[in-house]
Amino acid sequence: MAKQFTLLKEGDRFFYSHGGDVVADPLNDAQVDALMSRRMSDMICDNTYAKMTREDALLAQSPEMCCITEHRKLDLTLFAGPTPTPPAPKGEGKGKGKGKGKGNGSSEESDEESTP
C-alpha cells in the first residue's frame, strides 16, 4: 500500500511538496510545516463526526484520542489570500447557439428572424 501512495504522490505534478518549477504557486515553509505536522487521525477528526479515534489511525494498538480536545487543527489562516478569478469559459457569448439549459426554444431575438 505504501508503494501505491508513493507512486500517486510522485505522479502528481501539482503535489504540494514538489514546489518550485513544477507548481506555479508553491506553498511557503509555514504552510508546508502546518500540513506535515498533521496526522491521519487529525483528518479523521476534522472530516467526520467521530468523537474518538486512534492517535495513529492505522494501528489498532495505538492509544485512543479525543477528537474534541486532542487533535491538531489546521490553521487555515496560513492559506488565506486573494481569491483567484477563474478564467471565462471558452466560447461564451459566441456562436449561433440559443443559450445554455433547457427551454422552449423561443426567444425575443433569433438569428433566423433578424432582418438588416
C-alpha positions as CSV (number, residue, x, y, z in Angstrom):
1,M,0.0,0.0,0.0
2,A,2.9,2.4,0.8
3,K,4.2,1.9,-2.7
4,Q,0.9,2.8,-4.2
5,F,0.7,6.1,-2.2
6,T,4.3,6.9,-3.2
7,L,3.5,6.4,-6.9
8,L,0.4,8.5,-6.6
9,K,2.4,11.3,-5.0
10,E,5.3,11.2,-7.4
11,G,2.9,11.0,-10.4
12,D,1.0,14.1,-9.3
13,R,2.9,17.0,-10.8
14,F,0.9,19.5,-8.7
15,F,1.5,17.8,-5.4
16,Y,2.3,20.5,-2.8
17,S,5.8,19.1,-1.8
18,H,7.1,19.2,-5.4
19,G,7.2,23.1,-5.3
20,G,9.5,25.3,-7.3
21,D,9.5,25.0,-11.1
22,V,6.7,22.4,-11.2
23,V,4.0,24.2,-9.2
24,A,3.0,27.7,-10.3
25,D,2.2,28.9,-6.8
26,P,4.1,26.7,-4.3
27,L,3.4,26.6,-0.6
28,N,5.6,28.6,1.7
29,D,7.5,27.0,4.6
30,A,4.9,27.7,7.2
31,Q,2.2,26.2,5.1
32,V,4.2,23.0,4.4
33,D,5.1,22.7,8.2
34,A,1.4,23.0,9.1
35,L,0.4,20.3,6.6
36,M,3.3,18.0,7.6
37,S,2.5,18.2,11.3
38,R,-0.9,16.7,10.7
39,R,-1.8,13.0,11.3
40,M,-4.3,10.8,9.7
41,S,-6.2,10.9,13.0
42,D,-6.4,14.7,12.8
43,M,-8.0,14.5,9.3
44,I,-10.5,11.9,10.6
45,C,-11.5,14.2,13.4
46,D,-11.8,17.2,11.1
47,N,-13.9,15.4,8.4
48,T,-16.2,13.0,10.4
49,Y,-18.4,13.1,13.4
50,A,-16.1,10.8,15.3
51,K,-15.6,11.7,19.0
52,M,-12.7,9.3,19.5
53,T,-10.1,7.8,17.2
54,R,-6.7,6.2,17.5
55,E,-3.6,8.5,17.7
56,D,-2.1,6.5,14.9
57,A,-5.3,5.8,12.8
58,L,-3.7,2.9,11.0
59,L,-2.6,1.0,14.1
60,A,-5.2,-0.9,16.1
61,Q,-2.9,-1.0,19.2
62,S,-2.5,2.8,19.2
63,P,-3.9,4.7,22.2
64,E,-7.3,6.4,21.7
65,M,-7.5,10.2,21.4
66,C,-10.4,12.6,21.8
67,C,-11.3,14.4,18.6
68,I,-12.7,17.3,20.5
69,T,-9.7,18.1,22.7
70,E,-6.6,16.3,21.4
71,H,-6.5,16.6,17.6
72,R,-4.3,19.1,15.8
73,K,-6.4,21.6,13.9
74,L,-5.1,23.1,10.7
75,D,-4.6,26.8,10.8
76,L,-6.5,27.9,7.7
77,T,-5.4,31.5,8.0
78,L,-2.0,30.3,6.7
79,F,-3.6,29.6,3.4
80,A,-5.8,32.7,3.2
81,G,-5.1,35.0,0.3
82,P,-6.8,36.7,-2.6
83,T,-9.2,34.5,-4.4
84,P,-8.1,34.0,-7.9
85,T,-10.5,35.0,-10.7
86,P,-11.4,31.9,-12.7
87,P,-10.9,32.2,-16.5
88,A,-14.0,32.8,-18.6
89,P,-15.4,29.7,-20.2
90,K,-14.2,29.3,-23.8
91,G,-16.7,30.4,-26.4
92,E,-19.1,32.1,-24.1
93,G,-21.2,34.6,-25.9
94,K,-20.1,33.5,-29.3
95,G,-21.7,31.3,-31.9
96,K,-25.2,30.7,-33.0
97,G,-26.4,28.8,-30.0
98,K,-29.6,29.7,-28.2
99,G,-28.0,29.6,-24.8
100,K,-27.5,27.1,-22.1
101,G,-30.0,24.9,-20.4
102,K,-33.4,23.6,-21.3
103,G,-36.1,25.8,-22.6
104,N,-38.9,26.0,-25.1
105,G,-36.6,27.3,-27.8
106,S,-38.4,30.7,-28.0
107,S,-36.5,33.9,-27.6
108,E,-37.0,37.6,-28.3
109,E,-34.1,37.7,-30.7
110,S,-33.2,34.9,-33.1
111,D,-30.7,34.6,-35.9
112,E,-33.4,33.3,-38.2
113,E,-35.9,36.2,-37.6
114,S,-33.4,39.1,-37.7
115,T,-33.6,41.5,-40.6
116,P,-30.9,44.0,-41.6
